């Protein structure tokens, strides 16, 4: 076969032979924790330290532990040391650290704070590890060979409490991940006891909410927490704790969410300052020291610290989410379980551990009892025993002769033969034999417990109570209910100020802050262009732009760039992507959508539309059917309250009417009501506000009821005003 030949292979076969074994190895041997709450790398490390005598002895160099762990964990020393670092008291990553440490182990909440090399730091097992290794030497769990067959290591540790829930655990495998939050030890033990006593118990009564070594606050949403408890999946929000130093006018952040770092928070705040989204902060400093975490924000005068922090919660990781995925290996199979599911599996595991421990104890006590029963027979005639041993010429025949002489088996005979000569007296043997009854009683009691799951559960409950009493600590993460949290949106960061809008005939829009307008009131326009409308508003107002195509466009005014009087403005055809021949004929700015839109039509009808009809829950930019298309529009205006208007007809007749006589409508394209009656085919040619007409005697043109034909324009009014009829 030539060296360039290609062997064809189906992709499925390649995946099965190459990829799947790797994926399974990562899932089973590396990334997913098991029911004892540990991943293999954690278990190997802790077991090594246990075998080194570090549960009761003094500390040793971390380098020593790392080296010894390599006998079980064939990885590089730094990979093992990084695992060790996370388990230490010094790193602060766990609610109940497994390792008592001395030296610099960095901090989980700092991205840049590096831990010291293993030759400088010292470690031993923390006291709580007694509960992890309890009765390990009593055959409570299976042991397997290490990778080279030179040592044995436990498959699981017989932890006396649901450790899987007490310390957080994250892992990314192939095609799956695990993310288990931590809970308070006392609450976990109480929940486990409640479950043992009644499988239908409400776990949330005991397990209030997750708890983290970082403290902070958890924003409690009952629905989310119930989903996590029931399914093992879901998320909740965490936020930082802070205090305001009035004397120095600064905010001190001293507890942050478990999911973030001080550097990530500071980077986020600095970005907001650079982008001019936050203007209240003068300086940001990391003042973390031996006393603990602290980020300090120096503030400008008159800054409201609580309002500023609400903004920072919204736009930085000072408020962050924890996504739960309670994926655990159960008998070699990954399962996503809710809290009750985890407790069920742990209880089954723990019952099995205790059964094995009791079986072991029964075996040991039975062996001892058996030997003592043999000793009891010797008590009947000690002289005979001494005579048999003394008269036996060959050493090999001592045991058989004792067996024959007293009717005991080989084990019993071996035990008797090994008794020192000085102990072959009545007092010694009586003292030993006196244990027989207590041993029998103890064995019966153990057998009774072994046969009763109810009694085994009582043993588990007692151990849980002992653990909670011995190692329990108050909650670190404060629970605050969601309804007490103020929601901050992007608009809270927008600066609000007074401004003026100018709409030109050529469809240019100018948005000019009043402060800028005072300094330069002269408006620059294109040649032959003119301003057709001026509107006052605020930067946070909504802007409604009505087009000649019966459409209204909506914008947030802060989305429109500010201009100067010396600029031409923004061309609306480009900004709004108007159709060909479409142009904006009227604009209005509003904050609360108060008032009405008044539309006058050539057929003499006037529509009064509630402005709230243009308010939408979604952020829609374009609304069709903004007004009626049944007749030509000749007038449009926004009013806050009812006013009198003047209508003009093609017969030169005038009518003063009050908009209060027109019933408001919520349908945007309502045709309105007849105001100006048509006579001999006349049409309405225009509507004006009273002050824009120059008419002297309004009463002459007023009508109590509409519709009306109106009154001919008086000569003196016609002479005094120059009437501009709207197209």
Secondary structure, 3 states (H helix, E strand, C coil): CCCCCCCCCCHHHHHHHHHHHHHHHHHHHHHCCECCCCCHHHHHHHHHHHHCCCCCCCCEEHHHHHHHHCCCCCCCHHHHHHHHHHCECCCCCCCCCCEEEECCCCCCCCCCCCCCCCCCCEEEECCCHHHHCCCHHHCCCCEEECCCCCCEEECCCCCCCCHHHHCCEEEECCCCEEEECCCCHHHHHHHHHHHHHCCCCCHHHCCCCCCCCCCCEEEECHHHHHHHHHHCEEEEEEECEEEEECCCCEEEEEECCCCCCHHHHHHHHHHHHHCCCCCCEEEEEECCECCECCEEEEECCCCCHHHHHHHHHHHCCCEEEEEEECEEEECCEEEECCHHHHHHHHHHHHHHHHHHHHHHHHHHHHHHHHHHHHHHHHHCCHHHHHHHHHHCCCCCHHHHHHHHHHCCCHHHHHHHHCCCHHHCCHHHHHHHHCHHHHHHHHHHHHHHHHCCHHHHHHHHHHHHHHHHHHHCCCCCCEEEEHHHCCCCCHHHHCCCCEEEEEEECCCEEEEEEHHHHHHCCCCCCCCCCCEEEEEEEECCCEEEEEECCCCEEEEEHHHCCCCCCCCCCEEHHHHCCCCCCCCEEEEEEECCCCCEEEEEECCCEEEEEEHHHHCCCCCCCEECCCCCCCCCEEEEEEECCCCEEEEEECCCEEEEEEHHHCCCECCCCCCCEECECCCCCCCEEEEEEHHHCCCCCHHHHECCCCCECCEECCHHHHHHCCCCCCC
